[in-house]
Amino acid sequence: MANERKTESIVRRHFEKFENIVIEEQKSDFGKITKLLKNASKKGEKHGSPEFIIHFIENTDFIIVVECKASVSRHESKSHENYSEYAVDGVLLYASFLSKEYDVLAIAVSGENAKELKVSHFLHLKGESKAFEIFGDKLLEPNNYLTGYLRSPEKFRQDYSSLLSFSKDLNETLHSKKIKESQRSLLISGILIALENDAFQVSYKRHTNPENLADILVDTISYELKNANLLSKKLENLKNAYNFIRTHTALSGEENVLSDLIESIDSNVNTFIKTHKYIDVLGQFYIEFLKYANSDSGLGIVLTPPHITELFCELAGVNKDSIVFDNCTGTGGFLISAMSAMVKKAKDDDVKIRNIKSHQLIGIEYQDDIFALACSNMFIHQDGKTNIIHGNCFDEEVIKQVIDHQPTIGLLNPPYQSKKKIDIEEVEFVLNNLEALQPGGVCVAIVPMGCVLATSGKKFELKKRLLKSHTLEAVMSMPDELFINSDVGVVTAVMVITAHKPHPANKQTFFGYWKNDGFVKRKNRGRVDALNKWEAIKEEWVTNYINRTSKPGMGVNQKVGPKDEWCAEAFMETDYSSLSDSDFLGTIRDFSAFLVRNNTL
């Protein structure tokens, strides 16, 4: 006769040897959990009683709930609604109640011995409508569960959403304290740098005098930057950038303003960075802060969304030996994504990882405040030696410094033109990047669609120059509202170019129609991957690019010259099979709205 106690014994023996958890059986001493399970009975008539409820001592927002069945035939039903008879069904029910207050790992276990044991894992995040499978079919150590949960794409999506909300609240706070838009990201970066110092981390709350705390904060920033072995000129530039903290009326004069700010940055931003490495957090804050800085809109500042910087690394084929160059560094988003990809491919080779961070990432940034942000951003990611050059990428001496590093990959999002005639064209930045790359190197750039459509004028001449010296491998049409989070409405295309190899006359270039990245607009959050579609879409895009797949509605291969429009829409067949009545009605509504907005009715 099947004996469920045997299954429970296997689970108990597995977990009881670990010291960083607390194990409860059938009921909980935690009042909040007891309340949540009050109506979670598998039979719908009494308090829910999972076999095990497991707490992490230092991560109290995450719990594990386990349900056992003796027979593997009672592991899971098709409907997941037979709660009392099947392990998976029951544990998902418990998780659905507990997830009102916790992130929950639900584990279903069936079988009376280790040989036949069947295990399923589901992660149900707080506030989410449903759970998803994770981890595989073996019981793991608690630390593996904790690490996997913290680093899961779903947890990142949740945490990133919280970070976006925090950035908006923080922006309002800094605005109310009359802290300039151009100084806000620097202030955040300085606090994050200081929090790397253990002594400051422990002691900052003890300083009741705001002026003393401001001085100690700036001194700690300077100390940490000095220990990063930065060049003296770069160090002096950075130290000067943070001196405003000492003199700002609210930061150095009002009680609790700076200390409360440091505490909130520590709990909301520093924790995020420690959990989710290699994300351009400062870039996200800069985007939010720019919404108050109308004067900056003319500078052409358009920061690239993180999912696109990661996509670029895949398109460029970034590996552990790549030397990556961005001549329009901004806050460092491309370099941080490249660092992430390279470190991952270096696996656990510490020597290689140190070399990647110290020698294989090169950037140029012209604007003083953004240069300071880029340097501090790299510092926060444990890299104080990255070759971020403060200067003009069109300066011959600056480019010579870059060429000495022999870069093999170029990634960039150039400044977008304003209406001033003196502005440098976006493709000039692309050509500048290509100039520094080794022969055969790959450049991936995102530019306004007008750059690839031009058939006359300066943009057309730049297209001719590009094909004369380099090979146009691919052009992808990107989502129309890709930069809506930066309050910029420009429509863009991504170019992939091989450096210093003239474009062959018989060469077919791949043109991708990448208009739908799965992101949707959400109030107060901008474009987000709320439906969790991006990873699957990215895989399809990259696969189509690698294989140069011609498919109606997705992509086409075509021979082109400078007089052609370099976009998929010019050559691609329409996939009429995917059209529906709703597409037609949507187009009519959009056109009607256009007529109303432009007073043409």
BELJO-V804618 format. One line per field, one symbol per residue. phi: phi as a letter, one per 40 degrees, with the letter a starting at -180 (. if undefined). Layout:
phi->???
This chain:
phi->.cbccccccccdcccccbccbbbbbgabccdccdcccdbbccbgbaccbccbbbbccbbccbbbbbbbbccccbcacccgbcccbbccdccccdccccccbbcbccbbbbhbacccdbbbbbbbcdgccacbcaggbbcbcdccccccccbcdcccdccccccccccccccccccccgcddccccccccccccccccdccdcbcccccccccccccccccdcccccccgccdccccccccccccccbcdccbbccgccccccccccccbccccccbcgbcccccccdcccccbdcccccgcbccddccccddccccgcbcbcbbbbcbdgcgdcccccddccccccfbcccccccdccbbbbabbccdccdccccccccdcgacbdcccciccccdccccccddcfcbbbbabcdcccccccccccccccccccdcccdgcbbbbbbdddcccdbagcccccccccccbbbccabbccdcbdbcccfbbccbbbbbbccgbdccccccccbbbbcbcgcbcbdgbgcbcccfbcdccdcccccccccfccadgbaabacbbcccccaddcbccccccccbdccccccccccccccccbfbc
